[in-house]
Amino acid sequence: MIAVVHQTTQLSLPDLVTAIRLSLHILSATIFVGGQLTLAGLLGTIRTLGEGATKRVAQTFGRIQWPAYFILIITGFWNVAAMHTGSAAHSWVVVLSIKIAVALLAGLFAYLHQRATSRPKLAAYGSLAGTASLVALILGALLSS
């Protein structure tokens, strides 16, 4: 006869808070970075929808992009505060510092892209925002491994 022992695992409050913090961070990154990539892929089609369609779509995206970005920044600093970085390797702290700087640059470039009035500036700031966002995302993945 085989006895099966049923073990219950209880989720503690700190575990729940960690799960919420990480989920909010990942969801916000998905919206901020994924939204930029999606819009870049749809840009050609959006332009065919008529005069001003690109601007209207960008403004609509901005209504979810900026709250996501601010949640991303807040949860990012919360993640750092929740870690014991004092025992982290120097190289890990350097990568973390670079990631934070790049994430802040991504927000700055996205803001400048949104405010740009010429096509060259729109293209330059959009490219810089997208690139910085992807670099921050990749650095975040490297830090979590």
N, C-alpha and C positions, 0 to 999 in steps of 0.2 A: 504494500500500500504506500502510495506517495502522499506525503502531507504537503499541502500548499499553505505557505504562510503569506497572509495578506499584509503587506506593509503599506501604511498610509504615509503619505508625504504631505506635510503641511507647509503651505507657503507663508513665510513670515512677512511681517510688515516691511522690513528692509528689502526683502526680495521683491515684494510687490512694487515698492517705490522704484527700485532699480529697473524692473521690467517696464514700468510706465515711462521712466526717464529715457531709457534706451529706445523704446518704441516711438516716443515723441521725436527723438532725435533722428531716427531712421525715416520716419514718415515725413518729417520736414525736409530732410535731404532729398527724399524721393520727389517731393513737390518742387523744391527750388531747382535742383539739378535736372531732374527728369523733365520738368516743365520746359526748361530752356532747350533741351535736346528735342523734345517733341515739337515745340514751336519752330525750331530751326528746320526740322524735317518737313513741316507743313507750310513753310513760308511761301514757297512757289504757288501752292494751291490757294493760300489765303489771298495772295496778290490778285488772283483772277476773280475774286469775289467783288471787285469794284473799288472805286476811289475811297480811301479811308478805312478799308477793311483791316489792313495790317495794324493801323493805329488803334482801332476799336478792340481787336483781339488782344493786342499788347496791354491795353489798359485793363481789360477784363482779367487777363492773367496776373497783372500787378495786384489785383485785389486778393489773390490767394498767395502770390509769390512773396510779398513782403511780410505778412503774418508768419508764413512758413520760415522765412529767413530769420526773423527775430526769435522765433521758437528754437530754431537751429542754433543760433548764437547762445541763447540762454541755456539750453540743455547742454551745449558744448562746454561752457564754463562750469555748469553743474557736474558734468562728467568728470572734468579735471578735479573739481573740489572733492568729489566722492572717491577719487583714487588716492593711493599712497605714493605720490610721485617722488617722495624723498628717497625711496628705495629703487627707483627706476634707473636704468642705465642712462648714462649721459647722452648717448646717441638717440635713445627714445625720446628724451626731453627735447633734444634739438629738433627732431622730426615733428614733435608736437608743437613746438614754437613756430616752425615753418608752416605747419597746417593752419594754425590759428591766424597767422599773418595772411596766408593765401585765402582763407575763408573770408577775412575782412576785406581783402582786395576784391574778391568776387562780388561782394555786396556793393562796394564802391563802383566797380565797373558796371554792374547792373543798373545802379542808380544813374550813372553818367549816360549809359545807353538809353535809358528811359527819358532823359532830359535832352538828348542830342537833337539838333535841328537840321543837320546835313547828313546826306547818305554816307559819306566817308566816315564821319564820326559815329553814326549808327552802326556801321559795319565794324569799325575798329573796337568800339566799346563792347559791342555784342560778342565779338570773337574773344576779347579779353575776359569778359564775364564768364562765358562758357568754358574757356580753357582753365581759368582759375577755379571754377566750380568743380570741374572734373579732377583737377590736381588735388584739391582739398578732399574730394571724395576718395580718391585712391590713397592718399596719405592716411585718411581715417581708417580705411580697410587695413593698411599695413600696420597701423598702431594697435588695431584690435586683435591681430594674430599673434 
